[in-house]
Amino acid sequence: MFIAQSLEKTGFLLSKIARSHFAIIRERVADRSACEGWQTHVNQQSLAKNHQ
């Protein structure tokens, strides 16, 4: 019984850690894609200015 309980607690902690870890990764990916989108936007604007 004790082993089953400790396994359950460990599993719960691991899933909790995994969830927060994936949330952090998702945020970083979102930040990175937002930054890349901004860079592309800026690059396109500077290209447009160069062509004028």
TORLO-759481 format. One record per residue (C-alpha): chain; residue in three letters; x, y, z. Coordinates in nm, 3 decimals, decimal comma, always signed. Layout:
<pts>
<pt><chain>A</chain><resn>ALA</resn><px>X</px><py>Y</py><pz>Z</pz></pt>
...
</pts>
This chain:
<pts>
<pt><chain>A</chain><resn>MET</resn><px>+0,000</px><py>+0,000</py><pz>+0,000</pz></pt>
<pt><chain>A</chain><resn>PHE</resn><px>+0,277</px><py>+0,242</py><pz>+0,094</pz></pt>
<pt><chain>A</chain><resn>ILE</resn><px>+0,465</px><py>+0,178</py><pz>-0,232</pz></pt>
<pt><chain>A</chain><resn>ALA</resn><px>+0,151</px><py>+0,236</py><pz>-0,436</pz></pt>
<pt><chain>A</chain><resn>GLN</resn><px>+0,089</px><py>+0,566</py><pz>-0,256</pz></pt>
<pt><chain>A</chain><resn>SER</resn><px>+0,443</px><py>+0,690</py><pz>-0,304</pz></pt>
<pt><chain>A</chain><resn>LEU</resn><px>+0,433</px><py>+0,590</py><pz>-0,673</pz></pt>
<pt><chain>A</chain><resn>GLU</resn><px>+0,108</px><py>+0,783</py><pz>-0,708</pz></pt>
<pt><chain>A</chain><resn>LYS</resn><px>+0,263</px><py>+1,090</py><pz>-0,544</pz></pt>
<pt><chain>A</chain><resn>THR</resn><px>+0,573</px><py>+1,062</py><pz>-0,762</pz></pt>
<pt><chain>A</chain><resn>GLY</resn><px>+0,359</px><py>+1,030</py><pz>-1,074</pz></pt>
<pt><chain>A</chain><resn>PHE</resn><px>+0,156</px><py>+1,332</py><pz>-0,970</pz></pt>
<pt><chain>A</chain><resn>LEU</resn><px>+0,469</px><py>+1,539</py><pz>-0,910</pz></pt>
<pt><chain>A</chain><resn>LEU</resn><px>+0,620</px><py>+1,429</py><pz>-1,240</pz></pt>
<pt><chain>A</chain><resn>SER</resn><px>+0,305</px><py>+1,519</py><pz>-1,432</pz></pt>
<pt><chain>A</chain><resn>LYS</resn><px>+0,293</px><py>+1,854</py><pz>-1,252</pz></pt>
<pt><chain>A</chain><resn>ILE</resn><px>+0,658</px><py>+1,924</py><pz>-1,340</pz></pt>
<pt><chain>A</chain><resn>ALA</resn><px>+0,604</px><py>+1,809</py><pz>-1,699</pz></pt>
<pt><chain>A</chain><resn>ARG</resn><px>+0,299</px><py>+2,035</py><pz>-1,737</pz></pt>
<pt><chain>A</chain><resn>SER</resn><px>+0,480</px><py>+2,344</py><pz>-1,612</pz></pt>
<pt><chain>A</chain><resn>HIS</resn><px>+0,785</px><py>+2,253</py><pz>-1,822</pz></pt>
<pt><chain>A</chain><resn>PHE</resn><px>+0,576</px><py>+2,222</py><pz>-2,138</pz></pt>
<pt><chain>A</chain><resn>ALA</resn><px>+0,401</px><py>+2,549</py><pz>-2,057</pz></pt>
<pt><chain>A</chain><resn>ILE</resn><px>+0,741</px><py>+2,722</py><pz>-2,036</pz></pt>
<pt><chain>A</chain><resn>ILE</resn><px>+0,851</px><py>+2,565</py><pz>-2,366</pz></pt>
<pt><chain>A</chain><resn>ARG</resn><px>+0,526</px><py>+2,674</py><pz>-2,534</pz></pt>
<pt><chain>A</chain><resn>GLU</resn><px>+0,574</px><py>+3,031</py><pz>-2,409</pz></pt>
<pt><chain>A</chain><resn>ARG</resn><px>+0,933</px><py>+3,040</py><pz>-2,534</pz></pt>
<pt><chain>A</chain><resn>VAL</resn><px>+0,830</px><py>+2,906</py><pz>-2,875</pz></pt>
<pt><chain>A</chain><resn>ALA</resn><px>+0,552</px><py>+3,165</py><pz>-2,892</pz></pt>
<pt><chain>A</chain><resn>ASP</resn><px>+0,797</px><py>+3,442</py><pz>-2,796</pz></pt>
<pt><chain>A</chain><resn>ARG</resn><px>+1,048</px><py>+3,322</py><pz>-3,053</pz></pt>
<pt><chain>A</chain><resn>SER</resn><px>+0,794</px><py>+3,304</py><pz>-3,335</pz></pt>
<pt><chain>A</chain><resn>ALA</resn><px>+0,665</px><py>+3,650</py><pz>-3,239</pz></pt>
<pt><chain>A</chain><resn>CYS</resn><px>+1,021</px><py>+3,785</py><pz>-3,252</pz></pt>
<pt><chain>A</chain><resn>GLU</resn><px>+1,083</px><py>+3,617</py><pz>-3,586</pz></pt>
<pt><chain>A</chain><resn>GLY</resn><px>+0,757</px><py>+3,756</py><pz>-3,721</pz></pt>
<pt><chain>A</chain><resn>TRP</resn><px>+0,862</px><py>+4,105</py><pz>-3,608</pz></pt>
<pt><chain>A</chain><resn>GLN</resn><px>+1,207</px><py>+4,062</py><pz>-3,768</pz></pt>
<pt><chain>A</chain><resn>THR</resn><px>+1,047</px><py>+3,955</py><pz>-4,096</pz></pt>
<pt><chain>A</chain><resn>HIS</resn><px>+0,817</px><py>+4,257</py><pz>-4,081</pz></pt>
<pt><chain>A</chain><resn>VAL</resn><px>+1,110</px><py>+4,494</py><pz>-4,018</pz></pt>
<pt><chain>A</chain><resn>ASN</resn><px>+1,317</px><py>+4,332</py><pz>-4,294</pz></pt>
<pt><chain>A</chain><resn>GLN</resn><px>+1,031</px><py>+4,366</py><pz>-4,543</pz></pt>
<pt><chain>A</chain><resn>GLN</resn><px>+0,990</px><py>+4,734</py><pz>-4,453</pz></pt>
<pt><chain>A</chain><resn>SER</resn><px>+1,361</px><py>+4,806</py><pz>-4,499</pz></pt>
<pt><chain>A</chain><resn>LEU</resn><px>+1,357</px><py>+4,618</py><pz>-4,832</pz></pt>
<pt><chain>A</chain><resn>ALA</resn><px>+1,060</px><py>+4,827</py><pz>-4,944</pz></pt>
<pt><chain>A</chain><resn>LYS</resn><px>+1,246</px><py>+5,147</py><pz>-4,849</pz></pt>
<pt><chain>A</chain><resn>ASN</resn><px>+1,554</px><py>+5,035</py><pz>-5,041</pz></pt>
<pt><chain>A</chain><resn>HIS</resn><px>+1,349</px><py>+4,974</py><pz>-5,356</pz></pt>
<pt><chain>A</chain><resn>GLN</resn><px>+1,187</px><py>+5,318</py><pz>-5,353</pz></pt>
</pts>
